[in-house]
Amino acid sequence: MTEGTSAATPSAAPSMAPAPAVAPLPEAIPGVLPHELTPWGMFMAADMVVKAVMVGLAFASVVTWTIWLVKTLELAAANRAVRRTLGMLRRAPSLAAATKAVPGTSGGAAGAVVRAALAEMETSRALPAEGVKERAAIAINRIEAHAARRMVLGTGLLATIGSTAPFVGLFGTVWGIMNSFIGISKAQTTNLAVVAPGIAEALLATAIGLVAAIPAVIVYNVFSRAIANYKASLADASAETMRHLSRDLDRDAAGHGRMRAAAAE
């Protein structure tokens, strides 16, 4: 009896050594995401670098639409003033009459062209006509250049936003995906519910970059054509002004010639 009991004891008694503890892999609860997958929820859960990229791109988008509004109003006012001044120049019998029809600064750059030509003619009464035309042309060219520089102000920023915003958004995406893969490595899981939010946050940066870049490119191209049309209209007003100036100078020269002929008789 003793031998049987002693023989059965080694096989019946379980080992009392504690089993090594194994930490369970962090798995997402089925059907439950770590946070809400809305644009605002993804933004709030994103990395600080990705957040900074998104905020910068959103600010660039606001700048684009601000420039669009300001330049649209400015171009509309400038084109209206040029058309009005050009119509007055075509109806006026002389440069002086055209200048009176465009009082103050209501004519914009076109009105400044008319006043500059008349001022040069009045200042150079006793000088040869060719020199008057040359000096008036120089003054008109400077006015046109100043108006063109003022009109394109801000469009360069649109070009910069349109060309760089996609790459800035891509930087945010790369950074976010890199952080997502680091999180996958730490969590030791490839569960889609764990992986998807981080990748979605990263892709949101690219989406915001495109939202900022596409309107900037479109608005830049629209303004480029509109500014070119404005320059052409201003050039028409300058040509009409020079035509009036030439006619007035010839008229003055003919009047002086008749006066000298009458005095000689």
Secondary structure, DSSP 8 states (H G I E B T S, - for coil): -HHHHHHHHHHHS---S------------TT--SS--SHHHHHHHS-HHHHHHHHHHHHHHHHHHHHHHHHHHHHHHHHHHHHHHHHHHHH-SSHHHHHHHS-TTTTHHHHHHHHHHHHHHHHTTTS-HHHHHHHHHHHHHHHHHHHHHHHHTTHHHHHHHHHHHHHHHHHHHHHHHHHHHHHHHHHT---HHHHHHHHHHHHHHHHHHHHHHHHHHHHHHHHHHHHHHHHHHHHHHHHHHHHHHHHHHHHHHHHHHHHHHHHH-
